[in-house]
């Protein structure tokens, strides 16, 4: 099941079509704090909430596990099913959240289930921790046209630079770079 970013579990309509481009963002479970709860509970459009949350997460240390070899663990999870479940176009691995641009080769639910499930097992093992790694929710947005595609692609590749991460190059992948 897919849910909005609201704290209550309200179903959102999703465009879930194979061979369609999707922009997907999700965060670590431990990144949620009072400030994010206020954003998610506000009366704004989901896209505005997501932008506010992304800006906040870029500077937050809450749930920030993705450093060093954790970046490669997540990359390897993504690359393992590239061209099978999806075609990776771009991604950025931020310390506490992920941005993906991909073309679906399977249902969106199965893609998210694989990425979150497999990476959570590997990351928890490496971190010697147990429990929920990723927040249950995620944000997805179907790519509407070429301009939207270009905007999302640039946003993903520039996100680690915008957040002033010293290891920005390790955190990104762009098919067309």
C-alpha positions as a Markdown table, in Angstrom:
| # | Residue | x | y | z |
|---|---|---|---|---|
| 1 | Unk | 0.0 | 0.0 | 0.0 |
| 2 | Unk | 1.1 | 3.6 | -0.7 |
| 3 | Unk | 0.4 | 6.4 | 1.7 |
| 4 | Unk | 0.7 | 10.2 | 1.7 |
| 5 | Unk | 3.2 | 12.0 | 3.8 |
| 6 | Unk | 0.5 | 12.9 | 6.3 |
| 7 | Unk | 0.9 | 11.3 | 9.7 |
| 8 | Unk | -2.6 | 9.7 | 9.3 |
| 9 | Unk | -2.6 | 6.8 | 6.8 |
| 10 | Unk | -4.6 | 8.3 | 3.9 |
| 11 | Unk | -4.3 | 6.6 | 0.5 |
| 12 | Unk | -3.2 | 8.7 | -2.4 |
| 13 | Unk | -3.9 | 8.0 | -6.0 |
| 14 | Unk | -0.7 | 6.9 | -7.7 |
| 15 | Unk | 0.1 | 6.7 | -11.4 |
| 16 | Unk | 1.6 | 3.2 | -11.5 |
| 17 | Unk | 2.4 | 2.3 | -15.1 |
| 18 | Unk | 5.2 | 0.2 | -16.5 |
| 19 | Unk | 7.5 | 2.1 | -18.8 |
| 20 | Unk | 6.6 | 5.4 | -17.0 |
| 21 | Unk | 9.1 | 7.7 | -15.3 |
| 22 | Unk | 8.7 | 8.3 | -11.6 |
| 23 | Unk | 10.4 | 10.6 | -9.1 |
| 24 | Unk | 10.5 | 8.9 | -5.7 |
| 25 | Unk | 11.7 | 10.1 | -2.3 |
| 26 | Unk | 11.7 | 8.3 | 1.0 |
| 27 | Unk | 13.5 | 8.8 | 4.3 |
| 28 | Unk | 14.8 | 6.9 | 7.2 |
| 29 | Unk | 12.4 | 6.0 | 10.0 |
| 30 | Unk | 14.5 | 7.8 | 12.6 |
| 31 | Unk | 14.5 | 11.1 | 10.6 |
| 32 | Unk | 11.0 | 11.9 | 11.8 |
| 33 | Unk | 10.8 | 14.6 | 14.4 |
| 34 | Unk | 8.4 | 17.2 | 15.6 |
| 35 | Unk | 9.3 | 19.7 | 12.9 |
| 36 | Unk | 8.6 | 17.1 | 10.1 |
| 37 | Unk | 5.4 | 16.0 | 11.9 |
| 38 | Unk | 4.2 | 19.7 | 11.7 |
| 39 | Unk | 5.0 | 19.9 | 8.0 |
| 40 | Unk | 3.2 | 16.6 | 7.3 |
| 41 | Unk | 0.1 | 17.7 | 9.3 |
| 42 | Unk | -0.1 | 21.1 | 7.6 |
| 43 | Unk | -2.9 | 22.0 | 5.2 |
| 44 | Unk | -0.5 | 22.4 | 2.2 |
| 45 | Unk | -0.3 | 20.5 | -1.1 |
| 46 | Unk | 1.8 | 17.3 | -1.0 |
| 47 | Unk | 4.4 | 18.7 | -3.4 |
| 48 | Unk | 4.9 | 21.7 | -1.1 |
| 49 | Unk | 5.1 | 19.5 | 2.0 |
| 50 | Unk | 7.7 | 17.4 | 0.2 |
| 51 | Unk | 9.8 | 20.4 | -0.7 |
| 52 | Unk | 9.8 | 21.7 | 2.9 |
| 53 | Unk | 10.6 | 18.2 | 4.2 |
| 54 | Unk | 13.5 | 17.8 | 1.7 |
| 55 | Unk | 15.0 | 21.2 | 2.6 |
| 56 | Unk | 14.8 | 20.3 | 6.3 |
| 57 | Unk | 16.2 | 16.8 | 5.9 |
| 58 | Unk | 19.2 | 18.2 | 3.9 |
| 59 | Unk | 20.4 | 19.8 | 7.1 |
| 60 | Unk | 19.0 | 17.4 | 9.8 |
| 61 | Unk | 21.1 | 14.8 | 11.5 |
| 62 | Unk | 18.1 | 12.8 | 12.6 |
| 63 | Unk | 18.3 | 9.3 | 11.2 |
| 64 | Unk | 21.4 | 10.1 | 9.2 |
| 65 | Unk | 23.0 | 6.7 | 8.7 |
| 66 | Unk | 24.0 | 6.9 | 5.1 |
| 67 | Unk | 27.7 | 7.6 | 5.2 |
| 68 | Unk | 30.9 | 5.8 | 4.0 |
| 69 | Unk | 30.3 | 2.2 | 3.1 |
| 70 | Unk | 26.5 | 2.6 | 3.8 |
| 71 | Unk | 26.3 | 4.6 | 0.5 |
| 72 | Unk | 27.8 | 1.7 | -1.4 |
| 73 | Unk | 25.5 | -0.8 | 0.3 |
| 74 | Unk | 22.5 | 1.2 | -0.9 |
| 75 | Unk | 24.0 | 1.7 | -4.4 |
| 76 | Unk | 24.5 | -2.0 | -4.7 |
| 77 | Unk | 20.9 | -2.7 | -3.7 |
| 78 | Unk | 19.7 | -0.3 | -6.4 |
| 79 | Unk | 22.0 | -1.6 | -9.1 |
| 80 | Unk | 21.2 | -5.2 | -8.5 |
| 81 | Unk | 17.7 | -4.9 | -10.0 |
| 82 | Unk | 18.4 | -2.1 | -12.5 |
| 83 | Unk | 16.9 | -3.2 | -15.9 |
| 84 | Unk | 14.8 | -5.8 | -14.2 |
| 85 | Unk | 12.4 | -4.0 | -11.9 |
| 86 | Unk | 13.3 | -0.6 | -13.1 |
| 87 | Unk | 15.6 | 1.4 | -15.3 |
| 88 | Unk | 17.7 | 3.8 | -13.1 |
| 89 | Unk | 17.9 | 7.3 | -14.5 |
| 90 | Unk | 19.3 | 9.2 | -11.5 |
| 91 | Unk | 19.6 | 8.9 | -7.7 |
| 92 | Unk | 21.0 | 10.7 | -4.8 |
| 93 | Unk | 21.7 | 9.1 | -1.5 |
| 94 | Unk | 21.4 | 11.7 | 1.2 |
| 95 | Unk | 22.4 | 10.9 | 4.8 |
| 96 | Unk | 18.7 | 10.4 | 5.9 |
| 97 | Unk | 16.7 | 10.2 | 2.7 |
| 98 | Unk | 16.8 | 9.0 | -0.9 |
| 99 | Unk | 15.8 | 10.6 | -4.3 |
| 100 | Unk | 15.2 | 8.3 | -7.3 |
| 101 | Unk | 14.3 | 8.9 | -10.9 |
| 102 | Unk | 13.5 | 5.7 | -12.7 |
| 103 | Unk | 11.4 | 4.1 | -15.4 |
| 104 | Unk | 9.1 | 1.4 | -14.0 |
| 105 | Unk | 9.5 | -2.1 | -15.3 |
| 106 | Unk | 7.2 | -3.5 | -12.6 |
| 107 | Unk | 4.6 | -2.1 | -10.2 |
| 108 | Unk | 5.6 | 0.8 | -8.1 |
| 109 | Unk | 4.7 | -1.2 | -4.9 |
| 110 | Unk | 7.0 | -4.0 | -5.8 |
| 111 | Unk | 9.8 | -1.6 | -6.7 |
| 112 | Unk | 9.6 | 0.2 | -3.3 |
| 113 | Unk | 9.2 | -3.1 | -1.5 |
| 114 | Unk | 12.4 | -4.4 | -3.0 |
| 115 | Unk | 14.5 | -1.3 | -2.5 |
| 116 | Unk | 13.4 | -0.6 | 1.0 |
| 117 | Unk | 13.3 | -4.2 | 2.1 |
| 118 | Unk | 16.6 | -5.4 | 0.7 |
| 119 | Unk | 18.5 | -2.2 | 1.7 |
| 120 | Unk | 17.0 | -2.3 | 5.2 |
| 121 | Unk | 18.3 | -5.8 | 5.8 |
| 122 | Unk | 21.8 | -5.0 | 4.5 |
| 123 | Unk | 22.1 | -1.6 | 6.3 |
| 124 | Unk | 20.8 | -2.9 | 9.6 |
| 125 | Unk | 23.2 | -5.7 | 9.4 |
| 126 | Unk | 26.2 | -3.4 | 8.7 |
| 127 | Unk | 25.1 | -1.0 | 11.4 |
| 128 | Unk | 24.6 | -3.9 | 13.9 |
| 129 | Unk | 21.1 | -2.7 | 14.6 |
| 130 | Unk | 17.5 | -4.1 | 14.5 |
| 131 | Unk | 14.2 | -2.6 | 13.7 |
| 132 | Unk | 12.6 | -0.5 | 11.1 |
| 133 | Unk | 15.1 | 1.3 | 8.9 |
| 134 | Unk | 12.9 | 3.2 | 6.4 |
| 135 | Unk | 9.8 | 5.2 | 7.1 |
| 136 | Unk | 6.7 | 3.5 | 5.8 |
| 137 | Unk | 5.7 | 6.4 | 3.6 |
| 138 | Unk | 7.2 | 7.7 | 0.4 |
| 139 | Unk | 6.6 | 10.4 | -2.1 |
| 140 | Unk | 6.2 | 9.6 | -5.7 |
| 141 | Unk | 5.4 | 11.9 | -8.6 |
| 142 | Unk | 4.9 | 10.7 | -12.2 |
| 143 | Unk | 7.0 | 12.7 | -14.7 |
| 144 | Unk | 4.7 | 14.8 | -16.8 |
| 145 | Unk | 6.9 | 15.9 | -19.7 |
| 146 | Unk | 10.4 | 16.6 | -20.8 |
| 147 | Unk | 10.8 | 19.8 | -18.8 |
| 148 | Unk | 9.6 | 18.1 | -15.6 |
| 149 | Unk | 12.1 | 15.2 | -16.3 |
| 150 | Unk | 15.0 | 17.7 | -16.7 |
| 151 | Unk | 14.0 | 19.6 | -13.6 |
| 152 | Unk | 13.9 | 16.4 | -11.5 |
| 153 | Unk | 17.1 | 15.1 | -13.0 |
| 154 | Unk | 19.0 | 18.2 | -12.1 |
| 155 | Unk | 17.5 | 18.4 | -8.6 |
| 156 | Unk | 18.6 | 14.9 | -7.8 |
| 157 | Unk | 22.1 | 15.4 | -9.1 |
| 158 | Unk | 22.5 | 18.7 | -7.3 |
| 159 | Unk | 20.9 | 17.8 | -4.0 |
| 160 | Unk | 24.1 | 16.6 | -2.2 |
| 161 | Unk | 26.0 | 19.7 | -3.5 |
| 162 | Unk | 23.2 | 22.0 | -2.3 |
| 163 | Unk | 23.4 | 20.3 | 1.2 |
| 164 | Unk | 27.2 | 21.0 | 1.2 |
| 165 | Unk | 28.1 | 17.3 | 1.5 |
| 166 | Unk | 31.8 | 16.7 | 1.1 |
| 167 | Unk | 31.3 | 13.3 | -0.4 |
| 168 | Unk | 28.6 | 14.5 | -2.9 |
| 169 | Unk | 30.2 | 12.7 | -5.9 |
| 170 | Unk | 29.9 | 9.3 | -4.2 |
| 171 | Unk | 26.2 | 10.0 | -3.5 |
| 172 | Unk | 24.9 | 10.5 | -7.0 |
| 173 | Unk | 24.3 | 8.6 | -10.2 |
| 174 | Unk | 23.1 | 10.1 | -13.4 |
| 175 | Unk | 22.6 | 8.0 | -16.5 |
| 176 | Unk | 23.2 | 11.0 | -18.8 |
| 177 | Unk | 26.3 | 12.4 | -17.0 |
